Amino acid sequence: MGGLHSYTVSVDWTGAREGGTIGYRAYSREHEVLITGKPPLPGSADPAFRGDPERYTPEELLVAALAQCHMLWFLHLASTSGVVVTSYSDRALGTMRVETGGAGQFVEVVLHPRVELARRDASDGAEPVDDAALAVLHERAHDHCFIARSVNFPVLLDPAPLGAGAPA
């Protein structure tokens, strides 16, 4: 078994107002996510659940964590495979279902990574880098991503082909 890593995060609710939770509409969903040595991350509920649309929601942060984890593994695997990535972006989309009783869950997250490479030819004797080669790196990154391995819903990959235009 490998080593264990621990992550300590504080979440402090800042939205008590004057009466606290005396009623569903009486309190703010505002809070701060605090990690030692880093700026506070302003959080709230989704606006559909009385949250502040200018703050980060747990749902957005979960989708972001999946996209970040995949990107970091992809870049690591590209670098160790001799693939020189010069640009990487993702427009990830998470879909959550809320049931009539109020409970809910994510049903899927789709990652839409777009990469640019320093070169795609095989001038140095290496195999050319094409969409199929990048797909293998994406699958390997997906298999290694700690966050994707920890969730109970599908995390799907829909990478843009090389040479595709700017993201929509």
C-alpha positions as CSV (number, residue, x, y, z in Angstrom):
1,M,0.0,0.0,0.0
2,G,1.2,3.5,-0.8
3,G,1.6,6.4,1.5
4,L,-1.4,8.3,2.9
5,H,-1.9,12.1,2.2
6,S,-4.1,14.2,4.4
7,Y,-5.8,17.5,3.4
8,T,-7.1,19.9,6.0
9,V,-9.7,22.4,5.0
10,S,-11.8,24.7,7.2
11,V,-15.3,25.8,6.2
12,D,-16.6,28.7,8.2
13,W,-20.2,29.8,7.7
14,T,-20.4,33.6,7.6
15,G,-24.1,34.0,6.8
16,A,-25.9,33.7,10.2
17,R,-27.2,37.3,10.0
18,E,-29.1,38.3,13.1
19,G,-31.3,35.2,13.7
20,G,-29.3,32.3,12.5
21,T,-31.3,29.5,11.0
22,I,-34.7,30.5,12.5
23,G,-36.2,29.9,9.0
24,Y,-35.1,28.7,5.6
25,R,-35.1,32.2,4.2
26,A,-33.6,33.8,7.3
27,Y,-30.0,32.9,6.7
28,S,-27.4,33.4,4.0
29,R,-25.5,30.5,2.5
30,E,-22.3,32.4,2.4
31,H,-19.2,30.7,3.8
32,E,-15.5,30.7,3.4
33,V,-13.3,27.8,2.5
34,L,-10.0,28.3,4.3
35,I,-6.7,26.4,3.6
36,T,-3.7,27.5,5.6
37,G,-1.4,29.8,3.6
38,K,-3.9,30.4,0.8
39,P,-6.5,33.2,0.2
40,P,-10.0,32.4,1.4
41,L,-12.3,31.0,-1.2
42,P,-15.8,32.6,-1.0
43,G,-18.4,30.0,-1.1
44,S,-22.2,29.8,-1.3
45,A,-25.0,27.5,-2.4
46,D,-26.1,27.3,-6.0
47,P,-28.4,30.3,-6.8
48,A,-31.2,27.7,-7.3
49,F,-30.9,27.0,-3.5
50,R,-30.8,30.6,-2.3
51,G,-27.1,31.0,-2.9
52,D,-25.0,34.0,-4.0
53,P,-24.2,33.7,-7.8
54,E,-21.0,35.6,-7.3
55,R,-19.5,32.9,-5.0
56,Y,-18.2,29.5,-5.7
57,T,-20.5,26.5,-5.1
58,P,-19.6,23.0,-4.0
59,E,-20.9,21.7,-7.2
60,E,-18.7,24.0,-9.3
61,L,-15.7,23.1,-7.2
62,L,-16.3,19.4,-7.6
63,V,-16.4,19.8,-11.4
64,A,-13.3,22.0,-11.3
65,A,-11.5,19.4,-9.1
66,L,-12.2,16.7,-11.7
67,A,-11.0,19.0,-14.6
68,Q,-7.9,20.1,-12.6
69,C,-6.9,16.5,-11.6
70,H,-7.3,15.2,-15.2
71,M,-5.2,18.1,-16.6
72,L,-2.4,17.7,-14.1
73,W,-2.2,13.9,-14.8
74,F,-2.4,14.5,-18.5
75,L,0.5,17.1,-18.4
76,H,2.5,14.7,-16.3
77,L,2.0,11.8,-18.6
78,A,2.6,14.0,-21.7
79,S,5.9,15.2,-20.3
80,T,7.1,11.7,-19.5
81,S,6.0,10.5,-22.9
82,G,7.9,13.2,-24.8
83,V,4.8,15.0,-25.9
84,V,5.3,18.8,-25.6
85,V,2.1,20.4,-24.7
86,T,2.1,24.2,-25.0
87,S,-1.6,24.9,-24.2
88,Y,-4.3,23.1,-22.3
89,S,-7.9,24.2,-21.6
90,D,-11.1,22.5,-20.5
91,R,-14.7,23.4,-20.6
92,A,-16.0,20.7,-18.2
93,L,-19.7,20.2,-17.7
94,G,-21.3,18.6,-14.7
95,T,-24.9,17.4,-14.6
96,M,-26.7,17.0,-11.4
97,R,-30.2,15.6,-10.8
98,V,-32.2,16.9,-7.9
99,E,-35.1,14.7,-6.8
100,T,-38.5,15.9,-5.6
101,G,-37.5,15.4,-1.9
102,G,-34.6,17.8,-2.3
103,A,-31.8,15.2,-2.3
104,G,-29.7,14.8,-5.5
105,Q,-26.5,13.6,-7.0
106,F,-24.3,14.2,-10.0
107,V,-25.1,11.9,-12.9
108,E,-22.0,12.7,-14.9
109,V,-19.2,15.1,-15.6
110,V,-17.9,15.5,-19.2
111,L,-14.4,16.9,-19.6
112,H,-13.7,18.7,-22.9
113,P,-9.9,19.1,-22.9
114,R,-8.3,21.0,-25.7
115,V,-4.5,20.8,-26.2
116,E,-2.0,22.4,-28.4
117,L,1.4,20.9,-29.0
118,A,4.9,22.4,-29.8
119,R,5.1,20.1,-32.8
120,R,3.2,17.1,-34.2
121,D,5.6,15.6,-36.7
122,A,8.1,12.9,-36.2
123,S,11.1,14.8,-37.3
124,D,13.2,13.5,-34.4
125,G,12.4,9.9,-35.1
126,A,9.7,9.7,-32.5
127,E,6.2,8.6,-33.3
128,P,4.0,11.4,-34.6
129,V,1.5,12.8,-32.1
130,D,-2.0,12.6,-33.4
131,D,-5.5,12.5,-31.9
132,A,-5.2,8.7,-31.3
133,A,-2.0,9.2,-29.3
134,L,-3.5,12.0,-27.3
135,A,-6.6,9.8,-26.6
136,V,-4.3,7.2,-25.0
137,L,-2.7,9.9,-22.8
138,H,-6.2,11.1,-21.8
139,E,-7.3,7.6,-20.9
140,R,-4.2,7.0,-18.9
141,A,-4.7,10.4,-17.1
142,H,-8.3,9.4,-16.4
143,D,-7.2,6.1,-14.9
144,H,-4.8,7.9,-12.6
145,C,-6.9,10.9,-11.5
146,F,-7.4,10.6,-7.8
147,I,-10.7,12.6,-7.9
148,A,-12.2,10.7,-10.8
149,R,-11.3,7.4,-9.1
150,S,-13.2,8.6,-6.0
151,V,-16.6,9.6,-7.3
152,N,-19.5,7.2,-8.0
153,F,-20.7,8.8,-11.3
154,P,-19.2,8.6,-14.8
155,V,-16.5,11.1,-15.7
156,L,-16.5,11.1,-19.5
157,L,-13.8,12.4,-21.9
158,D,-14.6,14.4,-25.0
159,P,-11.3,15.9,-26.1
160,A,-11.2,18.3,-29.0
161,P,-9.3,17.1,-32.0
162,L,-5.9,18.6,-32.7
163,G,-6.1,21.8,-34.7
164,A,-9.6,22.6,-33.6
165,G,-10.5,26.2,-33.3
166,A,-10.9,28.1,-30.1
167,P,-13.3,26.8,-27.5
168,A,-16.9,28.0,-27.7
